[in-house]
Amino acid sequence: MSDREVYVEIQTLGNSARVAAVDAATGEEVVFQVPVNTTRLEIDRLALAKLNWKLARNAEAQGEAGKKQRPGDKPGRGLKV
């Protein structure tokens, strides 16, 4: 798959398969579903792409730790409807 070690678990659920992939170095996990007839190569590629995306997003978020995290001006939770 890649230079990194990734653990992949596949569980078949009817016409779909639940895939959980964990990066061994960081412990980051992604979970997604694919059609049951998806090849193992496609599953591995998708798992690696999703893990790379998540690791990049987390690295970016750590770089912005001092910046404002909320989208609005006021502190608090919820959405204005």
C-alpha positions as CSV (number, residue, x, y, z in Angstrom):
1,M,0.0,0.0,0.0
2,S,2.5,2.6,1.1
3,D,5.6,3.1,3.3
4,R,3.4,3.4,6.4
5,E,1.7,0.5,8.1
6,V,-2.1,0.6,8.0
7,Y,-4.4,-1.9,9.5
8,V,-7.6,-2.6,7.5
9,E,-10.7,-4.3,8.8
10,I,-13.6,-5.2,6.4
11,Q,-17.0,-6.4,7.6
12,T,-19.6,-7.4,5.1
13,L,-23.1,-6.0,5.8
14,G,-25.6,-7.2,3.1
15,N,-24.7,-5.4,-0.2
16,S,-22.1,-3.1,1.4
17,A,-18.9,-3.5,3.3
18,R,-17.8,-1.5,6.3
19,V,-14.1,-0.6,6.2
20,A,-12.1,0.6,9.2
21,A,-8.5,1.6,8.6
22,V,-6.0,2.6,11.3
23,D,-2.6,4.2,10.8
24,A,-0.2,2.2,13.0
25,A,2.1,5.2,13.7
26,T,-0.5,7.7,14.8
27,G,-3.5,5.6,15.8
28,E,-5.8,7.7,13.6
29,E,-8.8,5.9,12.2
30,V,-11.1,6.3,9.3
31,V,-14.3,4.4,8.7
32,F,-16.3,4.2,5.5
33,Q,-18.6,2.0,3.4
34,V,-18.1,0.6,0.0
35,P,-20.1,-1.8,-2.2
36,V,-19.5,-5.4,-1.4
37,N,-18.0,-6.1,-4.9
38,T,-15.2,-3.4,-4.5
39,T,-11.8,-4.9,-5.0
40,R,-9.2,-5.0,-2.2
41,L,-6.9,-2.8,-4.2
42,E,-9.6,-0.1,-4.5
43,I,-10.3,-0.4,-0.7
44,D,-6.7,-0.1,0.2
45,R,-6.2,3.0,-2.1
46,L,-9.3,4.7,-0.7
47,A,-8.3,3.9,2.9
48,L,-4.8,5.3,2.4
49,A,-6.3,8.5,0.7
50,K,-8.7,9.0,3.5
51,L,-6.0,8.5,6.2
52,N,-3.6,11.0,4.3
53,W,-6.4,13.5,4.2
54,K,-7.2,13.1,7.9
55,L,-3.5,13.3,8.9
56,A,-3.1,16.5,6.8
57,R,-6.2,18.1,8.3
58,N,-5.0,17.3,11.8
59,A,-1.6,18.7,11.1
60,E,-3.2,21.9,9.8
61,A,-5.5,22.2,12.8
62,Q,-2.5,21.9,15.2
63,G,-0.8,24.7,13.3
64,E,-3.8,26.9,13.8
65,A,-4.2,26.1,17.6
66,G,-3.8,29.8,18.5
67,K,-6.4,30.9,16.0
68,K,-10.2,31.2,16.6
69,Q,-11.9,27.8,16.1
70,R,-15.5,28.9,16.1
71,P,-17.2,30.2,12.9
72,G,-19.3,32.8,14.7
73,D,-18.5,35.9,16.8
74,K,-20.1,34.7,20.0
75,P,-19.0,31.8,22.2
76,G,-21.4,29.0,22.6
77,R,-22.9,26.0,21.0
78,G,-25.6,25.4,18.4
79,L,-26.9,27.0,15.3
80,K,-29.1,30.1,14.8
81,V,-32.0,29.1,12.6
